[in-house]
């Protein structure tokens, strides 16, 4: 669901987080804009809130939707490599922070810009799990 968040005015996407998810570590550090290599391939989280007994997260809105909606058939080899490289860079950053995503699929890869110069962002951390170092 896309909503308008004020102030400042910006579009965000709101996602329901199921009751089985434990919020552990959503603090000011989590909200800090990350500038490490690979962060440009991860959806930015803004905040979380509870409404009517349910927990939701507000995150960056990515205009083109997910990879499933954007890919209609086979892609040229170069474009597949571009998407895969960005996915791996995002995962590399997550793993360096001790996080395992656990739900990688095309629906959780959001598209910032389409072919031929794809830019993707990894999303849906509802099933992420901190792993032991």
DSSP file (Angstrom, degrees, kcal/mol; ACC not computed):
  #  RESIDUE AA STRUCTURE BP1 BP2  ACC     N-H-->O    O-->H-N    N-H-->O    O-->H-N    TCO  KAPPA ALPHA  PHI   PSI    X-CA   Y-CA   Z-CA
    1    1 A X              0   0    0      0, 0.0    13,-3.1     0, 0.0     2,-0.4   0.000 360.0 360.0 360.0 129.9    0.0    0.0    0.0
    2    2 A X  E     +A   13   0A   0     11,-0.2     2,-0.3     9,-0.0    11,-0.2  -0.808 360.0 174.0 -95.5 134.2    1.4    3.4   -1.0
    3    3 A X  E     -A   12   0A   0      9,-2.2     9,-2.0    -2,-0.4     2,-0.6  -0.921  33.8-114.3-135.3 161.5    0.8    6.3    1.4
    4    4 A X  E     -A   11   0A   0     -2,-0.3     2,-0.5     7,-0.2     7,-0.2  -0.876  30.4-161.2 -98.2 124.3    1.8    9.9    1.8
    5    5 A X  E   > -A   10   0A   0      5,-2.1     5,-1.3    -2,-0.6     2,-0.3  -0.907  15.1-131.3-109.2 128.6    3.9   10.6    4.8
    6    6 A X  T   5 +     0   0    0     -2,-0.5     3,-0.1     3,-0.2     2,-0.1  -0.937  66.5  50.4-130.9 155.6    4.3   14.1    6.2
    7    7 A X  T   5S+     0   0    0     -2,-0.3    -1,-0.2     0, 0.0     2,-0.1   0.902 121.3  24.5 -83.7 167.2    6.6   15.9    7.1
    8    8 A X  T   5S-     0   0    0     -3,-0.1     2,-0.4    -2,-0.1    -3,-0.1   0.791 103.2-121.4 -70.7 161.9    8.6   15.9    5.0
    9    9 A X  T   5 +     0   0    0     -2,-0.1     2,-0.3    -3,-0.1    -3,-0.2  -0.543  55.0 134.9 -72.8 122.9    6.3   15.0    2.1
   10   10 A X  E   < -A    5   0A   0     -5,-1.3    -5,-2.1    -2,-0.4     2,-0.4  -0.972  54.1-105.2-161.0 155.3    7.4   11.8    0.4
   11   11 A X  E     +A    4   0A   0     -2,-0.3    50,-0.9    -7,-0.2     2,-0.3  -0.708  40.0 174.8 -86.3 136.9    5.9    8.5   -0.8
   12   12 A X  E     -AB   3  60A   0     -9,-2.0    -9,-2.2    -2,-0.4     2,-0.4  -0.913  27.5-126.4-132.5 162.5    6.5    5.4    1.2
   13   13 A X  E     -AB   2  59A   0     46,-3.6    46,-3.0    -2,-0.3     2,-0.5  -0.933  20.2-150.9-108.9 136.3    5.2    1.9    1.0
   14   14 A X  E     - B   0  58A   0    -13,-3.1     2,-0.4    -2,-0.4    44,-0.2  -0.916  14.1-173.4-110.5 132.5    3.5    0.4    4.1
   15   15 A X  E     - B   0  57A   0     42,-2.4    42,-2.4    -2,-0.5     2,-0.3  -0.981  23.9-121.8-129.7 136.4    3.7   -3.4    4.6
   16   16 A X  E     - B   0  56A   0     -2,-0.4     2,-0.6    40,-0.2    40,-0.2  -0.553  20.7-149.3 -73.5 136.0    2.1   -5.6    7.3
   17   17 A X  E     - B   0  55A   0     38,-2.9    38,-0.6    -2,-0.3    -1,-0.0  -0.951  22.3-122.9-108.9 120.4    4.4   -7.5    9.5
   18   18 A X    >   -     0   0    0     -2,-0.6     3,-1.7     1,-0.1    -1,-0.0  -0.059  22.2-107.4 -61.5 161.9    2.9  -10.8   10.6
   19   19 A X  T 3  S+     0   0    0      1,-0.3    -1,-0.1     3,-0.0    -2,-0.0   0.692 114.9  65.6 -65.4 -19.0    2.6  -11.7   14.3
   20   20 A X  T 3  S+     0   0    0      2,-0.1     2,-0.4     0, 0.0    -1,-0.3   0.594  81.8  96.8 -80.0  -8.4    5.4  -14.3   14.0
   21   21 A X    <   -     0   0    0     -3,-1.7     2,-0.6     2,-0.0   106,-0.1  -0.655  64.1-150.4 -86.1 133.2    7.9  -11.6   13.3
   22   22 A X        -     0   0    0     -2,-0.4     2,-1.0     2,-0.1    -2,-0.1  -0.903   9.2-140.8-102.9 123.3   10.0  -10.3   16.3
   23   23 A X        +     0   0    0     -2,-0.6     2,-0.5     3,-0.0     3,-0.1  -0.735  34.6 163.3 -82.9 106.2   11.1   -6.7   16.0
   24   24 A X        +     0   0    0     -2,-1.0     3,-0.1     1,-0.1    -2,-0.1  -0.926  60.9   8.3-125.6 106.5   14.6   -6.8   17.5
   25   25 A X        +     0   0    0     -2,-0.5     2,-1.1     1,-0.2    -1,-0.1   0.778  69.1 144.8 101.6  31.2   16.9   -3.8   16.8
   26   26 A X        +     0   0    0     -3,-0.1     2,-0.2     4,-0.1    -1,-0.2  -0.803  35.4 125.3 -97.7  95.8   14.7   -1.2   15.1
   27   27 A X  S  > S-     0   0    0     -2,-1.1     4,-1.6    -3,-0.1     3,-0.5  -0.636  79.1 -69.6-135.3-169.1   16.3    1.9   16.6
   28   28 A X  H  > S+     0   0    0      1,-0.2     4,-1.0     2,-0.2    -2,-0.0   0.846 129.1  56.5 -58.7 -34.9   17.9    5.2   15.4
   29   29 A X  H  4 S+     0   0    0      1,-0.2     3,-0.4     2,-0.2    -1,-0.2   0.888 104.7  52.1 -64.9 -38.0   20.9    3.3   14.1
   30   30 A X  H  4 S+     0   0    0     -3,-0.5    15,-0.2     1,-0.2    -1,-0.2   0.871 109.5  49.9 -64.8 -37.4   18.6    1.2   11.8
   31   31 A X  H  < S+     0   0    0     -4,-1.6    -1,-0.2     2,-0.1    -2,-0.2   0.676  84.3 113.8 -76.1 -17.3   17.0    4.4   10.4
   32   32 A X  S  < S-     0   0    0     -4,-1.0     2,-0.4    -3,-0.4    -3,-0.0  -0.293  81.4-105.7 -59.6 134.6   20.3    6.0    9.6
   33   33 A X        -     0   0    0      1,-0.1     2,-0.4    11,-0.1    -1,-0.1  -0.469  37.3-138.8 -62.6 119.3   20.9    6.4    5.9
   34   34 A X        +     0   0    0     -2,-0.4    -1,-0.1    -4,-0.1    -4,-0.0  -0.675  26.8 176.7 -86.6 131.7   23.4    3.8    5.0
   35   35 A X        +     0   0    0     -2,-0.4    -1,-0.1     2,-0.1     3,-0.1   0.226  38.7 123.4-116.9  11.7   26.2    4.8    2.6
   36   36 A X  S >  S-     0   0    0      1,-0.1     3,-2.3     2,-0.1     4,-0.3  -0.374  78.7 -83.6 -70.7 152.7   28.2    1.6    2.5
   37   37 A X  T 3  S+     0   0    0      1,-0.3    -1,-0.1     2,-0.1    -2,-0.1  -0.358 119.9  28.2 -56.1 130.8   28.8   -0.1   -0.8
   38   38 A X  T >  S+     0   0    0     -3,-0.1     3,-1.8    54,-0.1    -1,-0.3   0.094  88.2 104.1 103.1 -20.8   25.7   -2.3   -1.6
   39   39 A X  G X   +     0   0    0     -3,-2.3     3,-1.6     1,-0.3    -2,-0.1   0.772  69.5  68.0 -66.6 -24.1   23.2   -0.1    0.3
   40   40 A X  G 3  S+     0   0    0     -4,-0.3    -1,-0.3     1,-0.3     4,-0.1   0.580  97.2  55.9 -70.2  -6.7   21.9    1.3   -2.9
   41   41 A X  G <  S+     0   0    0     -3,-1.8    81,-3.4    80,-0.1     2,-0.4   0.178  95.4  79.1-109.1  15.0   20.5   -2.2   -3.6
   42   42 A X  B <  S-d  122   0B   0     -3,-1.6    81,-0.2    79,-0.3     2,-0.1  -0.978  86.1-112.7-122.5 136.6   18.5   -2.4   -0.4
   43   43 A X        -     0   0    0     79,-2.4     2,-0.4    -2,-0.4    -2,-0.1  -0.455  36.5-120.9 -64.3 136.0   15.1   -0.8    0.2
   44   44 A X        -     0   0    0     -2,-0.1    16,-3.2    -4,-0.1     2,-0.4  -0.660  20.7-142.8 -83.5 131.9   15.4    2.0    2.8
   45   45 A X  E     -C   59   0A   0     -2,-0.4    14,-0.3   -15,-0.2     3,-0.1  -0.763  18.1-179.0 -94.8 140.8   13.2    1.6    5.9
   46   46 A X  E     -     0   0A   0     12,-3.1     2,-0.3     1,-0.4    13,-0.2   0.843  53.4 -43.4-104.8 -52.8   11.7    4.6    7.5
   47   47 A X  E     -C   58   0A   0     11,-1.6    11,-3.2     2,-0.0    -1,-0.4  -0.950  43.4-124.4-165.6 178.0    9.7    3.6   10.5
   48   48 A X  E     +C   57   0A   0     -2,-0.3     2,-0.3     9,-0.3     9,-0.2  -0.963  24.9 175.5-136.5 156.5    7.3    1.2   12.0
   49   49 A X  E     -C   56   0A   0      7,-2.3     7,-3.1    -2,-0.3     2,-0.4  -0.982  24.9-125.1-155.0 162.1    3.9    1.6   13.7
   50   50 A X  E     +C   55   0A   0     -2,-0.3     2,-0.4     5,-0.2     5,-0.2  -0.928  24.5 177.8-113.0 139.4    1.1   -0.3   15.2
   51   51 A X  E >  S-C   54   0A   0      3,-2.7     3,-2.0    -2,-0.4    -2,-0.0  -0.976  70.1 -12.4-141.6 125.7   -2.5    0.1   14.1
   52   52 A X  T 3  S-     0   0    0     -2,-0.4     3,-0.1     1,-0.3    -1,-0.1   0.861 129.4 -52.3  53.7  40.0   -5.5   -1.8   15.4
   53   53 A X  T 3  S+     0   0    0      1,-0.3     2,-0.3     0, 0.0    -1,-0.3   0.500 117.2 110.0  78.8   4.1   -3.2   -4.3   17.1
   54   54 A X  E <   - C   0  51A   0     -3,-2.0    -3,-2.7   -36,-0.0     2,-0.4  -0.857  62.9-131.5-113.0 148.1   -1.2   -5.0   13.9
   55   55 A X  E     +BC  17  50A   0    -38,-0.6   -38,-2.9    -2,-0.3     2,-0.3  -0.837  26.8 178.8-102.2 135.6    2.4   -4.0   13.2
   56   56 A X  E     -BC  16  49A   0     -7,-3.1    -7,-2.3    -2,-0.4     2,-0.4  -0.909  17.1-144.6-129.6 155.9    3.4   -2.3   10.0
   57   57 A X  E     -BC  15  48A   0    -42,-2.4   -42,-2.4    -2,-0.3     2,-0.5  -0.950   8.3-145.7-119.2 146.5    6.6   -0.9    8.5
   58   58 A X  E     +BC  14  47A   0    -11,-3.2   -12,-3.1    -2,-0.4   -11,-1.6  -0.947  30.2 166.5-108.6 129.0    7.0    2.1    6.3
   59   59 A X  E     -BC  13  45A   0    -46,-3.0   -46,-3.6    -2,-0.5   -14,-0.2  -0.888  43.4 -65.9-138.2 166.9    9.7    1.9    3.7
   60   60 A X  E     -B   12   0A   0    -16,-3.2     2,-0.5    -2,-0.3   -48,-0.2  -0.213  51.1-124.8 -49.8 135.9   10.9    3.6    0.5
   61   61 A X        -     0   0    0    -50,-0.9     2,-0.6   -58,-0.1   -50,-0.1  -0.794  19.0-157.2 -89.4 126.5    8.4    3.4   -2.3
   62   62 A X    >   -     0   0    0     -2,-0.5     3,-1.2     1,-0.1    49,-0.2  -0.930   9.0-147.1-108.8 118.7    9.9    1.9   -5.5
   63   63 A X  T 3  S+     0   0    0     -2,-0.6    49,-0.1     1,-0.3    -1,-0.1   0.770  84.8  51.2 -61.2 -39.7    7.9    2.9   -8.5
   64   64 A X  T 3  S-     0   0    0     47,-1.3    -1,-0.3     1,-0.3    48,-0.1   0.430  95.2-136.7 -88.3   3.8    8.1    0.0  -11.0
   65   65 A X    <   -     0   0    0     -3,-1.2    46,-3.2    46,-0.2    -1,-0.3  -0.426  47.0 -22.7  79.1-154.4    7.1   -2.8   -8.6
   66   66 A X  B  >  -E  110   0B   0     44,-0.3     4,-1.2    -2,-0.1     3,-0.4  -0.403  60.9-104.3 -96.7 171.7    8.8   -6.1   -8.4
   67   67 A X  H  > S+     0   0    0     42,-2.2     4,-1.9    39,-1.4     3,-0.2   0.839 116.8  60.1 -62.5 -36.1   10.9   -8.1  -10.9
   68   68 A X  H  4 S+     0   0    0     38,-0.5    -1,-0.2     1,-0.2    39,-0.1   0.903 107.2  45.8 -59.3 -41.9    8.0  -10.5  -11.7
   69   69 A X  H  4 S+     0   0    0     -3,-0.4    -1,-0.2     1,-0.2    -2,-0.2   0.759 116.4  45.7 -72.4 -24.8    5.9   -7.6  -12.9
   70   70 A X  H  < S+     0   0    0     -4,-1.2     2,-0.6    -3,-0.2    -2,-0.2   0.690  97.8  73.6 -95.3 -20.4    8.7   -6.1  -15.0
   71   71 A X     <  +     0   0    0     -4,-1.9     2,-0.5    -5,-0.1    -1,-0.1  -0.859  50.6 177.7-103.4 119.1   10.2   -9.1  -16.8
   72   72 A X        -     0   0    0     -2,-0.6     2,-0.2     2,-0.1    -3,-0.0  -0.700  64.0 -34.4-117.1  76.3    8.1  -10.5  -19.6
   73   73 A X  S    S-     0   0    0     -2,-0.5     2,-0.1     2,-0.0    -1,-0.0  -0.630 105.2 -10.5 107.6-168.4   10.2  -13.3  -21.0
   74   74 A X        -     0   0    0     -2,-0.2     2,-0.3    -3,-0.1    -2,-0.1  -0.348  59.0-147.7 -70.4 145.1   13.9  -13.9  -21.4
   75   75 A X        -     0   0    0      1,-0.1    -1,-0.0    -2,-0.1     5,-0.0  -0.793  30.2 -92.0-106.7 153.7   16.3  -11.0  -20.8
   76   76 A X    >>  -     0   0    0     -2,-0.3     4,-1.9     1,-0.1     3,-0.7  -0.336  40.0-111.3 -60.5 148.4   19.6  -10.5  -22.6
   77   77 A X  H 3> S+     0   0    0      1,-0.3     4,-2.3     2,-0.2     5,-0.2   0.849 116.2  55.3 -49.2 -44.2   22.6  -12.1  -20.8
   78   78 A X  H 3> S+     0   0    0      1,-0.2     4,-1.9     2,-0.2    -1,-0.3   0.870 107.8  48.8 -62.7 -38.1   24.1   -8.6  -20.0
   79   79 A X  H <> S+     0   0    0     -3,-0.7     4,-2.3     2,-0.2    -1,-0.2   0.883 109.3  51.9 -70.9 -38.0   20.9   -7.5  -18.3
   80   80 A X  H  X S+     0   0    0     -4,-1.9     4,-2.7     1,-0.2    -2,-0.2   0.918 110.3  49.4 -62.2 -43.1   20.7  -10.7  -16.2
   81   81 A X  H  X S+     0   0    0     -4,-2.3     4,-2.6     2,-0.2    -2,-0.2   0.892 108.9  52.7 -63.4 -39.7   24.3  -10.2  -15.1
   82   82 A X  H  X S+     0   0    0     -4,-1.9     4,-1.9     2,-0.2    -2,-0.2   0.934 112.8  44.1 -61.1 -46.8   23.5   -6.6  -14.1
   83   83 A X  H  X S+     0   0    0     -4,-2.3     4,-2.3     1,-0.2    -2,-0.2   0.930 114.6  49.0 -64.4 -46.2   20.6   -7.6  -12.0
   84   84 A X  H  X S+     0   0    0     -4,-2.7     4,-2.7     1,-0.2    -2,-0.2   0.899 109.3  52.4 -62.0 -41.8   22.5  -10.5  -10.4
   85   85 A X  H  X S+     0   0    0     -4,-2.6     4,-2.3     2,-0.2    -1,-0.2   0.921 110.8  47.2 -61.5 -44.5   25.5   -8.4   -9.5
   86   86 A X  H  X S+     0   0    0     -4,-1.9     4,-2.2     2,-0.2    -1,-0.2   0.903 111.8  50.9 -64.4 -40.8   23.2   -5.8   -7.8
   87   87 A X  H  X S+     0   0    0     -4,-2.3     4,-2.4     1,-0.2    -2,-0.2   0.928 111.0  48.2 -60.8 -45.8   21.4   -8.6   -5.9
   88   88 A X  H  X S+     0   0    0     -4,-2.7     4,-2.5     1,-0.2    -2,-0.2   0.875 109.4  52.6 -64.5 -38.0   24.8  -10.1   -4.8
   89   89 A X  H  X S+     0   0    0     -4,-2.3     4,-1.7     2,-0.2    -1,-0.2   0.904 110.8  47.5 -65.6 -40.5   26.1   -6.6   -3.6
   90   90 A X  H  X S+     0   0    0     -4,-2.2     4,-2.2     2,-0.2    -2,-0.2   0.919 113.8  47.1 -64.2 -43.7   22.9   -6.1   -1.5
   91   91 A X  H  X S+     0   0    0     -4,-2.4     4,-2.9     1,-0.2     5,-0.2   0.871 107.2  57.6 -65.6 -36.9   23.2   -9.6    0.0
   92   92 A X  H  X S+     0   0    0     -4,-2.5     4,-1.9     2,-0.2    -1,-0.2   0.912 108.2  46.5 -59.8 -42.9   26.9   -9.1    0.7
   93   93 A X  H  X S+     0   0    0     -4,-1.7     4,-1.1     2,-0.2    -2,-0.2   0.932 112.4  50.0 -66.1 -45.2   26.1   -6.0    2.8
   94   94 A X  H ><>S+     0   0    0     -4,-2.2     5,-2.4     1,-0.2     3,-0.9   0.939 111.8  47.9 -57.1 -47.3   23.3   -7.8    4.6
   95   95 A X  H ><5S+     0   0    0     -4,-2.9     3,-1.5     1,-0.3    -1,-0.2   0.850 105.6  58.1 -65.0 -33.9   25.6  -10.7    5.4
   96   96 A X  H 3<5S+     0   0    0     -4,-1.9    -1,-0.3     1,-0.3    -2,-0.2   0.752 107.0  49.9 -66.6 -21.7   28.4   -8.4    6.6
   97   97 A X  T <<5S-     0   0    0     -4,-1.1    -1,-0.3    -3,-0.9    -2,-0.2   0.329 124.7-104.6 -95.4   5.0   25.8   -7.1    9.2
   98   98 A X  T < 5S+     0   0    0     -3,-1.5    33,-2.9     1,-0.2     2,-0.4   0.767  77.1 134.3  80.9  25.4   24.9  -10.6   10.3
   99   99 A X  E   < -G  130   0C   0     -5,-2.4     2,-0.5    31,-0.3    -1,-0.2  -0.926  38.2-165.2-116.0 132.7   21.6  -10.7    8.5
  100  100 A X  E     -G  129   0C   0     29,-2.6    29,-2.8    -2,-0.4    -9,-0.0  -0.968  11.0-152.9-111.2 128.6   20.2  -13.6    6.4
  101  101 A X        -     0   0    0     -2,-0.5    -1,-0.1    27,-0.2    26,-0.1   0.941  12.9-170.6 -70.7 -50.2   17.2  -12.7    4.2
  102  102 A X        +     0   0    0     26,-0.1    -1,-0.1    27,-0.1    26,-0.1   0.441  67.9  65.7  74.1   5.0   15.5  -16.1    4.0
  103  103 A X        +     0   0    0     21,-0.1     2,-0.5     5,-0.1     5,-0.1  -0.160  59.0 163.2-148.2  49.8   12.9  -15.2    1.3
  104  104 A X        +     0   0    0      3,-0.1     2,-0.3    18,-0.0    20,-0.0  -0.589  20.5 130.0 -74.4 123.5   14.7  -14.4   -1.9
  105  105 A X  S >  S-     0   0    0     -2,-0.5     3,-2.2     1,-0.0   -38,-0.1  -0.955  71.3 -94.3-163.8 161.5   12.3  -14.5   -4.9
  106  106 A X  G >  S+     0   0    0      1,-0.3     3,-1.5    -2,-0.3   -39,-1.4   0.810 120.7  62.1 -55.2 -32.0   11.5  -12.2   -7.8
  107  107 A X  G 3  S+     0   0    0      1,-0.3    -1,-0.3   -41,-0.2    -3,-0.1   0.706 102.8  51.3 -67.5 -18.5    8.6  -10.7   -5.8
  108  108 A X  G <  S+     0   0    0     -3,-2.2    15,-3.0    -5,-0.1     2,-0.6   0.209  91.6  85.0-103.6  13.6   11.1   -9.4   -3.2
  109  109 A X  E <  S- F   0 122B   0     -3,-1.5   -42,-2.2    13,-0.2     2,-0.2  -0.952  70.1-157.4-114.0 109.3   13.4   -7.7   -5.8
  110  110 A X  E     -EF  66 121B   0     11,-3.2    11,-2.5    -2,-0.6     2,-0.6  -0.609   9.7-130.8 -93.0 149.1   12.0   -4.3   -6.5
  111  111 A X  E     + F   0 120B   0    -46,-3.2   -47,-1.3    -2,-0.2     9,-0.2  -0.872  26.6 172.1-108.4 115.2   12.7   -2.4   -9.7
  112  112 A X  E    S+     0   0B   0      7,-3.0     2,-0.3    -2,-0.6     8,-0.2   0.895  80.4   6.8 -81.6 -47.4   13.9    1.3   -9.6
  113  113 A X  E    S- F   0 119B   0      6,-1.4     6,-2.1   -50,-0.1    -1,-0.3  -0.995  77.3-137.1-138.7 146.5   14.7    1.5  -13.3
  114  114 A X    >   -     0   0    0     -2,-0.3     3,-0.8     1,-0.2   -43,-0.0  -0.149  44.6  -5.7 -94.2-173.8   14.0   -1.0  -16.1
  115  115 A X  T 3  S+     0   0    0      1,-0.3    -1,-0.2     2,-0.1     4,-0.0  -0.090 111.2  21.4 -55.2 152.9   15.9   -2.3  -19.1
  116  116 A X  T 3  S+     0   0    0     -3,-0.1     2,-0.8     2,-0.0    -1,-0.3  -0.994 134.8  31.9 -86.6  -8.4   18.4   -1.8  -20.5
  117  117 A X  S <  S-     0   0    0     -3,-0.8    -2,-0.1     2,-0.0   -38,-0.0  -0.562  84.4-166.8-107.9  67.9   20.0   -0.2  -17.4
  118  118 A X        -     0   0    0     -2,-0.8     2,-0.4    -6,-0.1    -4,-0.2  -0.153  12.8-173.4 -56.0 142.0   18.3   -2.1  -14.6
  119  119 A X  E     - F   0 113B   0     -6,-2.1    -7,-3.0     2,-0.0    -6,-1.4  -0.953  13.7-179.6-135.3 120.3   18.5   -0.9  -11.0
  120  120 A X  E     - F   0 111B   0     -2,-0.4     2,-0.4    -9,-0.2    -9,-0.2  -0.767  16.2-155.3-118.3 162.3   17.0   -3.2   -8.4
  121  121 A X  E     - F   0 110B   0    -11,-2.5   -11,-3.2    -2,-0.3     2,-0.3  -0.998  20.9-125.3-137.7 135.2   16.6   -3.2   -4.6
  122  122 A X  E     +dF  42 109B   0    -81,-3.4   -79,-2.4    -2,-0.4   -13,-0.2  -0.620  41.4 169.7 -78.5 134.0   16.2   -6.1   -2.3
  123  123 A X        +     0   0    0    -15,-3.0   -15,-0.1    -2,-0.3    -1,-0.0  -0.670  33.3  68.9-134.4-174.5   13.0   -5.9   -0.2
  124  124 A X    >   +     0   0    0     -2,-0.2     3,-0.6     1,-0.1    -1,-0.1   0.991  37.6 172.1  60.4  72.2   10.8   -7.8    2.2
  125  125 A X  G >   +     0   0    0      1,-0.2     3,-1.7     2,-0.1    -1,-0.1   0.204  46.9 111.2 -90.0  15.6   12.8   -8.2    5.3
  126  126 A X  G 3  S+     0   0    0      1,-0.3    -1,-0.2   -23,-0.1    -2,-0.1   0.748  86.1  37.9 -59.8 -23.4    9.8   -9.5    7.1
  127  127 A X  G <  S+     0   0    0     -3,-0.6    -1,-0.3   -26,-0.1    -2,-0.1   0.209  87.8 130.2-112.9  15.1   11.5  -12.9    7.1
  128  128 A X    <   -     0   0    0     -3,-1.7     2,-0.4   -26,-0.1   -27,-0.2  -0.283  38.9-160.8 -67.8 157.7   15.0  -11.8    7.8
  129  129 A X  E     -G  100   0C   0    -29,-2.8   -29,-2.6     2,-0.0     2,-0.3  -0.977  18.5-127.1-142.3 124.8   17.0  -13.5   10.5
  130  130 A X  E     -G   99   0C   0     -2,-0.4     2,-0.3   -31,-0.2   -31,-0.3  -0.554  33.0-149.5 -67.3 131.7   20.1  -12.3   12.3
  131  131 A X        -     0   0    0    -33,-2.9     2,-0.2    -2,-0.3    -1,-0.0  -0.729  19.8 -99.2-104.7 157.3   22.6  -15.1   12.1
  132  132 A X              0   0    0     -2,-0.3   -34,-0.1     1,-0.1    -1,-0.0  -0.510 360.0 360.0 -72.3 135.6   25.3  -15.9   14.6
  133  133 A X              0   0    0     -2,-0.2    -1,-0.1   -35,-0.0   -35,-0.0   0.451 360.0 360.0 -80.2 360.0   28.8  -14.6   13.7
